[in-house]
Amino acid sequence: MSLAATAPHGFLSPTGVEIAFLLVGLVTLGAALITVTTRQLVHAALWLVVALGGLAVEYLLLTAEFIAWVQVLIYVGSVVVLLLFGLMLTRAPIGRSPDADSGNRLPALVVAVGAAGALVWVVTDAFRATWIDLDGPAAGTTRITGESLFRHWVLPFEALSVLLLAALVGAIVLSRKTRAETPGTPDPAKIPGDQEGAR
């Protein structure tokens, strides 16, 4: 047996999975930055699809296939579609919109860095003494994750579905108000042709 085969795996000898994880992470980070900096709302929603899809690939590389497909079905397939649906219903500008930039990039950057630092600190403090048995059964399989989700996290899961429904109803209400308040929009009840046809 050669010395290279018996050498322990270290930081300077990454595997193909680790290299792919790093590359996908960089693409996901770039897509997320474009999402929050572009002035075109539709482009922001499409780049959000790339960012969320990159997260799903990262979950697959971590052998958490259930979380990866939940990411695709719920976030990419539902949340982003709901955002596009809301943009269409509220007649948001399709092209470049100067109003999409409020000029508060520096405070937003400070808040984002602070939130990221707090999240890293909380996760590090919570799992500092937690050890994962890599030789045991995979912790991200469909069976284990499904049992944990629907046994201990049923109420947050249902709350998320109610939140998505409320967002959809809110988009429909906003679109109806916008259409009613737009000057020059004819009222269907006052169109003579419709009244004659009704008679």
C-alpha positions in Angstrom: 0.0 0.0 0.0 1.4 3.4 -1.0 2.0 6.3 1.4 -0.5 8.5 -0.5 -3.3 5.9 0.1 -2.6 5.7 3.8 -2.2 9.5 4.3 -5.1 11.1 6.3 -7.4 13.4 4.5 -6.6 17.0 5.3 -7.5 20.6 4.4 -4.9 20.7 1.6 -6.2 17.6 -0.1 -9.9 18.3 -0.8 -12.1 15.7 -2.4 -14.2 16.3 -5.5 -17.4 16.7 -3.3 -15.7 19.4 -1.3 -14.5 21.3 -4.4 -18.1 21.0 -5.9 -19.5 22.3 -2.6 -17.2 25.3 -2.7 -17.9 26.1 -6.3 -21.7 25.8 -5.9 -21.5 27.9 -2.8 -19.7 30.7 -4.7 -22.3 30.6 -7.4 -25.1 30.7 -4.8 -23.5 33.7 -3.0 -23.1 35.5 -6.3 -26.8 34.9 -7.2 -27.9 36.1 -3.8 -25.9 39.3 -4.1 -27.3 40.0 -7.6 -30.8 39.3 -6.1 -30.5 42.1 -3.6 -28.7 44.6 -5.8 -30.5 44.4 -9.1 -33.1 47.1 -9.9 -35.3 44.8 -12.0 -37.8 42.9 -9.9 -38.3 40.0 -12.3 -34.6 39.5 -12.7 -34.3 39.6 -8.9 -36.9 36.8 -8.6 -35.1 34.7 -11.3 -31.8 35.1 -9.6 -33.5 34.1 -6.4 -34.4 30.8 -8.2 -30.6 30.3 -8.9 -29.7 31.0 -5.2 -32.3 28.7 -3.8 -31.5 26.0 -6.4 -27.8 26.3 -5.3 -28.8 25.7 -1.8 -30.7 22.6 -2.9 -27.5 21.3 -4.6 -25.5 22.0 -1.4 -28.0 19.9 0.5 -27.6 17.1 -2.0 -23.8 17.2 -1.6 -24.3 16.9 2.2 -26.4 13.7 1.5 -29.6 15.4 2.8 -31.8 14.6 -0.1 -35.1 15.1 1.7 -34.2 18.7 2.6 -32.9 19.3 -0.9 -36.2 18.2 -2.5 -38.2 20.2 0.1 -36.0 23.2 -0.9 -36.9 22.7 -4.5 -40.6 22.0 -4.1 -41.4 24.6 -1.4 -39.1 27.5 -2.1 -38.3 27.2 -5.8 -41.6 25.7 -6.8 -43.9 27.7 -4.5 -42.4 30.8 -3.0 -40.7 32.1 -6.1 -43.8 31.3 -8.2 -45.9 33.1 -5.6 -43.5 36.1 -5.9 -43.8 36.2 -9.7 -47.6 35.8 -9.4 -47.7 38.7 -7.0 -45.6 40.8 -9.3 -47.9 40.1 -12.2 -51.1 40.7 -10.2 -49.9 44.0 -8.7 -48.7 45.2 -12.1 -45.1 45.8 -10.9 -42.7 47.4 -13.4 -41.1 44.7 -15.6 -38.0 46.7 -16.7 -35.4 48.7 -14.8 -37.1 50.5 -11.8 -35.2 53.3 -10.0 -37.6 53.0 -7.1 -36.3 49.5 -6.4 -33.1 51.1 -4.8 -33.9 53.0 -1.6 -30.3 54.2 -1.2 -29.9 52.4 2.2 -27.2 49.9 1.0 -24.8 50.7 3.9 -27.3 50.2 6.7 -28.6 47.1 4.9 -25.0 45.8 4.7 -24.4 46.4 8.4 -27.7 44.7 9.3 -26.9 41.7 7.1 -23.4 41.3 8.5 -24.7 41.6 12.0 -27.4 39.0 11.4 -24.9 36.6 9.8 -22.6 37.0 12.7 -25.4 36.4 15.2 -26.5 33.3 13.3 -23.0 31.9 13.1 -22.5 32.5 16.8 -25.8 30.9 17.8 -25.3 27.8 15.6 -21.7 27.4 16.9 -22.7 27.8 20.5 -25.6 25.4 20.1 -23.7 22.6 18.4 -20.3 23.2 20.0 -20.3 19.9 22.0 -22.4 17.9 19.4 -20.7 15.0 17.7 -22.0 13.4 14.6 -21.3 9.7 14.1 -20.2 9.5 10.4 -20.1 5.7 10.5 -23.8 5.5 11.7 -27.0 5.9 9.6 -27.3 9.0 7.5 -29.0 11.8 9.4 -30.4 13.5 6.3 -32.4 10.6 4.8 -36.0 11.0 3.9 -37.2 8.6 6.7 -35.3 10.2 9.6 -35.9 13.8 8.5 -39.6 13.1 7.8 -40.2 11.6 11.2 -38.5 14.5 12.9 -40.4 17.1 10.8 -43.9 15.7 11.2 -43.4 14.6 14.7 -41.8 17.6 16.3 -42.3 20.4 13.8 -45.9 20.0 12.6 -47.2 23.3 13.8 -44.4 25.5 12.2 -44.9 23.5 9.0 -48.6 24.2 9.0 -48.0 27.9 9.9 -45.8 28.2 6.8 -48.6 26.9 4.6 -51.0 29.4 6.2 -48.5 32.2 5.6 -48.2 31.3 1.9 -51.9 31.3 1.6 -52.2 34.7 3.3 -49.6 36.1 0.9 -51.5 34.8 -2.1 -54.8 36.3 -0.9 -53.0 39.6 -0.1 -51.6 39.7 -3.6 -55.1 39.2 -5.1 -56.6 41.9 -2.8 -53.8 44.4 -3.8 -54.3 43.7 -7.5 -58.1 44.4 -7.2 -57.5 47.7 -5.3 -55.0 48.8 -7.9 -57.3 48.1 -10.8 -60.2 49.9 -9.1 -58.2 53.0 -8.2 -56.5 53.3 -11.6 -58.0 56.4 -13.4 -59.6 55.7 -16.8 -60.4 52.1 -16.0 -63.9 51.4 -17.1 -66.3 49.9 -14.6 -67.9 46.8 -16.1 -71.2 47.6 -14.4 -71.4 51.0 -16.3 -70.6 49.8 -19.8 -73.7 50.3 -22.0 -73.0 47.3 -24.1 -72.8 45.0 -21.1 -76.1 46.5 -19.8 -77.8 45.9 -23.1 -76.5 42.4 -23.3 -77.7 41.7 -19.9 -81.2 42.9 -20.8 
